[in-house]
Amino acid sequence: MSSEPKRSSSHSSTTAAGAPADDFDPAQQHALPRRETMDLEEQFEISGVPVGKEWDSDPDNPHNWTTGKKWSMAAIVALYTLVSPLASSMLGPGLLKMAIHFETQNPTYISMILSIFVLGFAVGPLFYGPLSEIYGRTWVLHLSTAFFLVFNTVSIWAPNLTAILLFRFFAGLGGSAAVAIGGGSIADLFRPEERAAAMGIYSLGPLLGPVIGPVAGGFIVETIGFKYVFVIVSALGGISLIIGIPVLRETYAPVIIERRAIRLAKAAEARGEKVTVPKPSSIKNVLWLNLSRPFTLLTRSITCFMLSLYTAYLYGLLYLMLTTFPILYENVYGWGPGIAGLAYIGLGLGFLIAGMGGSQVMSKIYLSMTAKNGGVAQPEYRIPGMIVGSIIVPIGLFWYGWSADAQIHWIMPIIGTAFFGFGVMLTFIPLQLYLVDTFTYAASSIAAASFLRSIFGFAFPLFGQQMFDKLGTGGGNSLLGGIAIVLGIPFPAYLYYYGDKLRSRDKYTQR
């Protein structure tokens, strides 16, 4: 089975599976199960079962579901995507108390309690993507959320630091599925011209979750103890499963088609007709094809690499802020854990304003530019929002860093973080959409970006506090803001003007 439904393309050097021909051994291709070598339309006649070829107008096509049903499915995916990022950061205000509880003063170990969760986010997508192509998105989301729930719950009774780090890693591994394949579910449900608003709502989970978590976590830690963070997160995870299991339906087209073909084949057999039921896809082949593809995109596609690198840098900055906020506001402004959690509200407001309002503006720009181009959409029409966001991000970093360094009124650094959050969200939404619109294997490109950004999200907090201790809050954020200028501003502008030329030379993009 392919990573995604293969899209129409004029690129001639592709195999039947849709991947570049020179990347795979022909003998291996002949060995693949039939479903893995078929285009989407061909799958309608799996084993000779007549299923119909009018998929664009077929009622089983998620694009043709009612608006209410599509948004219900998107809401469940967004809920799953909110809970695990919430768990990743809710412990932030309690890190110092956890350090005392587990008897450690090592700042790297203290930061790792938070960031080890994100390391699980890096590993999980490499497996959940392939599994969702074999079994569909829905049950991968359900079972991975249950896996997350188990390890988050046992963290309540972790006897030592090693145990808490191990449990947190596996909780992150389970919770990463929604982040990894949720974007694919949004693409399954909504046509390109509808995706901006849906992706804006969905993207609030991975970005807003890490902000809401510390706000609530601060008061939880201060009043009833850090262990109740795990209790509350487990309750939320359980509620999401109770809602999600009966409501969420499969959205991945090839799986929907194959399941319908199997049902029709069995019905034909019951009538005495001789048919061949499709064989399940080979897990070994599908895992190999999908596990290798994200790394292929990262190493052989300059477009995928640069987009992934930029989003990884922003994600690293976000988690660096999440781990250093408690120390900054407790040391500089004398706030306790509960009040210090309110410092995250600036980030949340920035994310929320950009996610709700910015996505609508970006959608209008996309549709307007498409109309001016004779109704032909281009991925580069997603870029204007990214350009604006890449300019606002360093402004927010400079504002936050130097106002905190000068120890002026606490509202000033919070306003700076609001600008930072606004810029990050304006960048994150079009970047995700550009990956989906550009690459033949959209889920693989998102997996590549998720892998790299999660590695940065894990690594940045490990050195962040030491950097601020040496350079100061102002100097450290100036360094980070300068890198954001060099890395972030030129590339989106170049992509806007020359992205079509890059895509024409990139064999992994659709034309």
NUDOLO-996766 format. One record per residue (C-alpha): x, y negated, z negated. Coordinates in steps of 0.25 Angstrom, whole numbers. Each point is the difference from the previous one (the first is absolute). Layout:
REM residues N
R       u       v       w
R       X       Y       Z
...
END
This chain:
REM residues 511
R       u       v       w
R       0       0       0
R       5     -14       3
R       3     -10     -10
R     -12      -9       5
R      -9       1      12
R       9      -3      12
R      -3     -13       6
R      -1      -4      15
R      14      -4       5
R       7      -3      13
R      12       6      -6
R       3      12       8
R      11       7      -7
R      -8       6     -11
R      -4      14      -3
R     -14       5      -2
R       1      -2     -15
R       3     -15       3
R      14      -1      -5
R      12      -3       9
R       4      11       8
R      15      -1      -2
R      -3       2     -15
R      -5      14       0
R       5      13       5
R      -9       5      11
R       0      14      -6
R      -5      -5     -13
R     -12      -7       8
R      -4      13       6
R       0       6     -14
R     -10     -10      -6
R     -14       3      -2
R     -10      -4      10
R      -6     -12      -8
R      14      -6      -2
R       2      -1      15
R     -14      -6       4
R      -4     -14       2
R     -12      -5      -8
R     -10       2      12
R       5      14       3
R      -3       4     -14
R     -15       0       3
R       1      13       7
R       8       7     -10
R       0      15       4
R     -11      -3      10
R     -10      -5     -10
R      -8     -12       7
R       1     -11     -10
R      -2     -12      10
R      10     -10       5
R      -7     -13      -3
R       7      -3     -13
R       0     -15       1
R     -16       1      -2
R       0      12      -8
R      -8      -1     -13
R      11       8      -7
R      11     -10       4
R       2      -8     -13
R       1     -13       9
R     -15       2       3
R      -4       2     -15
R      -9     -10      -6
R       6     -12      -6
R      -4       4     -13
R       5      14       1
R      14      -5       5
R       1     -10     -11
R      -4      10     -10
R      11       9       4
R      10     -11       1
R      -4      -4     -15
R       3      14      -5
R      14       0       7
R       2     -14      -6
R      -4       5     -14
R      10      11       1
R      11      -9       5
R      -3     -10     -12
R       1      10     -11
R      14       6       2
R       7     -14       3
R      -7      -5     -13
R       7      12      -8
R      13      -4       6
R       0     -13      -7
R      -9       0     -12
R      11       4      -9
R       8     -12       4
R      -3      -8     -13
R       2      12      -8
R      14       3       5
R       7      -6     -12
R      -9       8     -10
R       3      12       8
R      15      -2      -1
R      -2      -1     -15
R      -8      13       0
R       9       8       8
R      12      -6      -6
R       8      -6      11
R       6     -14       3
R       5       3      14
R      -7     -11       9
R       1      10      12
R      -7      11      -7
R     -11     -10      -5
R      -2      -5      14
R       0      14       5
R     -13       4      -9
R      -7     -10      10
R       7       2      13
R       1      16       0
R     -15       0       3
R       3      -7      13
R      11      10       4
R     -11      10       0
R      -7     -10      10
R      12       2       9
R       0      15       1
R     -15       3       0
R      -3      -7      13
R       9       9       8
R      -8      12      -4
R     -14      -5      -1
R       0      -5      14
R       2      14       6
R     -10       6      -9
R     -10     -10       3
R       2       4      15
R      -3      15      -3
R     -11      -1     -11
R      -5     -14       3
R       1     -13      -8
R     -11       3     -10
R       4      12      -8
R      15      -5       0
R      -5     -13      -7
R      -9       8     -10
R      11      10      -4
R      11      -9      -1
R      -8      -9      -9
R      -3      11      -9
R      15       4       0
R       3     -15      -4
R     -11       1     -11
R       7      13      -6
R      14      -6      -1
R      -5     -14      -5
R      -8       7     -11
R      11       9      -5
R       9     -13      -1
R      -8      -3     -12
R       7      11      -8
R      14      -2       7
R      10       4     -12
R      12      -8       6
R       5      -9      11
R       4      11       9
R     -14       6      -1
R      -7     -14       3
R       9      -2      12
R      -3      13       6
R     -15      -1      -3
R       0     -14       6
R       7       5      13
R     -10      11       2
R     -12     -10      -3
R       6      -9      11
R       2      12       9
R     -15       3      -1
R      -5     -15       0
R       8      -3      13
R     -10       7       9
R     -10     -11       1
R      11     -10       3
R       6       9      10
R     -12       4       8
R     -10     -10      -4
R       4      -9      11
R      -3      11      10
R     -14       2      -6
R      -2     -15       3
R       4       2      14
R      -9      12       1
R     -12      -8      -4
R       2     -13       7
R       3      -4      14
R      12     -10       2
R      -9     -12       0
R      -6       3     -13
R      12       5      -7
R       6     -13      -6
R     -11      -2     -10
R       0      15      -4
R      15       0      -1
R      -1     -13      -9
R      -9       7     -10
R       8      13       1
R      14      -7      -2
R      -5      -6     -13
R       1      13      -7
R      15       2       2
R       3     -15      -3
R     -11      -4     -10
R       1      13      -8
R      14      -3      -5
R      -5     -14      -4
R     -13       4      -7
R       7      11      -8
R      10      -9      -8
R     -12     -10      -3
R      -8      11      -7
R      13       8      -5
R       5     -12      -8
R     -13       0      -9
R       0      15       0
R      14       1      -5
R      -1     -11     -10
R     -13       5      -6
R      -1      15       1
R      14       5       5
R       6       3      13
R      -5      15       0
R     -14      -5       2
R       5      -6      14
R       0      15       4
R     -13       3      -6
R      -7     -12       7
R       7       3      14
R      -4      15      -1
R     -15      -5      -3
R       1      -9      13
R       6      12       8
R     -11       9      -5
R     -11     -10       4
R       6      -2      13
R      -1      15       3
R     -14       1      -5
R      -4     -10      10
R       9       4      11
R      -2      15       1
R     -15       0       3
R       0     -13       9
R      13       0       8
R      -1       7      14
R      11       4       9
R       4     -11      10
R      12       6       8
R      -6       3      14
R       8      12       4
R      -4       7     -13
R     -14      -4       2
R       0       5      14
R       7      14      -4
R     -10       2     -11
R     -12      -2       9
R       6       9      11
R       2      11     -11
R     -15      -2      -4
R      -5       1      14
R       9      12       2
R      -5       8     -12
R     -14      -4       4
R       2       6      14
R       6      12      -6
R     -13       2      -8
R      -8       0      13
R       9      11       5
R       8      -9       9
R      15       4       1
R       9     -12      -3
R      14      -3      -6
R       0      -7     -13
R      12     -10      -1
R      11       4      -8
R       5      -9     -11
R      12      -8       3
R      14       4      -4
R       3      -7     -13
R      15       2       2
R       0      -6      14
R      -9     -12      -4
R       8      -3     -13
R      13       0       8
R      -6      -9      11
R      -6     -10     -10
R      12       1     -10
R      10      -4      10
R      -8     -10       8
R       0     -12     -11
R      15       2      -1
R       1       0      16
R      -8     -13       0
R       9      -7     -11
R      13       4       7
R      -4      -1      15
R     -10     -11       0
R       6     -14      -3
R     -15      -6      -1
R      -4      11     -10
R      13      -2      -8
R      -1     -15      -1
R     -14       0      -4
R       2      11     -10
R      13      -8      -5
R      -8     -13      -2
R     -12       7      -7
R      10       8      -9
R       7     -13      -4
R     -13      -7      -4
R      -5      13      -7
R      14       0      -8
R      -2     -15      -4
R     -14       3      -5
R       4      12      -9
R      12      -9      -4
R     -10     -10      -5
R      -9      10      -7
R      12       5      -8
R       6     -13      -4
R     -13      -8      -3
R      -1       5     -14
R      14      -3      -4
R       0     -14       6
R     -13      -4      -6
R       3       6     -14
R      14      -6       0
R      -3     -14       6
R     -14      -3      -4
R      -1       9     -12
R     -12       8       5
R      -4      13      -6
R      -3      12       8
R     -15      -3       1
R       2     -15       5
R      12       4       8
R      -9       9       9
R      -8     -13       4
R      13      -4       7
R      -4      10      12
R     -13      -8       3
R       8      -9       9
R       4      11       9
R     -14       6       0
R      -6     -13       4
R       9      -1      11
R      -2      14       5
R     -15      -2      -1
R      -1     -13       7
R       8       5      12
R      -7      14       0
R     -14      -6       0
R       2     -13       8
R      13       2       7
R      -5      13       7
R     -12      -7       5
R       8     -11       6
R      10      10       6
R     -11       8       6
R      -6     -13       7
R      14      -3       6
R       1      14       5
R     -13       0       7
R       2     -14       5
R      14       3       6
R      -6      13       6
R     -12      -8       7
R      10      -9       6
R       8      11       5
R     -12       5       8
R      -4      10     -11
R      13       7       0
R       5       1     -15
R      15       0      -3
R       6       4     -13
R       8     -13       0
R     -14      -7      -3
R       2       5     -14
R      13      -7      -2
R      -5     -15      -3
R      -4       4     -14
R      13       7      -3
R       8     -13       5
R      -8      -8     -10
R       2      10     -11
R      15       1       2
R       2     -15      -2
R      -9       0     -13
R       7      11      -7
R      14      -7      -2
R      -8     -12      -4
R      -6       8     -11
R      13       6      -4
R       7     -14      -2
R     -12      -6      -7
R      -1      12     -10
R      15       1      -2
R       4     -14      -3
R     -13      -4      -8
R       2      12      -9
R      15      -4      -1
R      -3     -14      -4
R     -10       5     -10
R     -11      -9       4
R     -14       2      -3
R      -4      15       2
R     -10      -3      11
R      11      -4      10
R       7      13       1
R     -14       7       1
R      -4     -10      12
R      13       4       6
R      -3      15      -1
R     -14      -3       6
R       7      -6      12
R       9      12       1
R     -12      10      -1
R      -8      -8      11
R      12       1       9
R       2      15      -2
R     -14       3       3
R       0      -8      12
R      12       7       5
R      -5      14      -5
R     -13       1       7
R       5      -4      15
R      12       9      -2
R      -9      12      -3
R      -9      -3      12
R      12      -2       9
R       5      13      -4
R     -13       7       3
R      -2      -8      13
R      14       2       5
R       4      14      -2
R      -5      13       7
R       1       7     -14
R      -6     -11      -9
R       0       9     -12
R      15       3       1
R       3     -14       2
R      -7      -3     -13
R       6      11      -7
R      14      -5       4
R      -3     -14      -5
R      -6       6     -13
R      12       9      -2
R      10     -12       1
R      -8     -10      -8
R      -2      10     -11
R      15       2      -1
R       2     -15      -1
R     -11      -1     -11
R       7      11      -8
R      14      -6       2
R      -2     -15      -2
R      -5       0     -15
R      12       9      -3
R      10     -12       2
R     -10     -12      -1
R       2      -3     -14
R      15       1       0
R       0     -10      12
R      -9     -10      -7
R       9       1     -12
R      12      -4       8
R      -6     -10      10
R     -11      -5      -8
R     -15       0       4
R       2     -12       9
R      13       6       7
R      -5      14       1
R     -13      -4       7
R       8     -10       9
R       8      12       4
R     -12       8       3
R      -7     -11       7
R      12      -3       9
R       0      15       4
R     -15      -1       3
R       2     -12       9
R      11       7       8
R      -7      13       1
R     -14      -4       0
R      -2     -13       8
R       8       2      13
R      -5      15       3
R     -15      -3       0
R       2     -12       9
R       8       8      10
R     -10      11      -1
R     -11      -9       4
R       7      -5      12
R       8      12       5
R      -8      12      -7
R      -5       4      13
R      14       2       6
R       4       7     -12
R     -12      10       1
R       3       2      15
R      14       5      -4
R      -4       8     -11
R      -5      14       4
R      -7       2     -13
R     -10     -11       2
R     -13       1       8
R      -1      -9      12
END
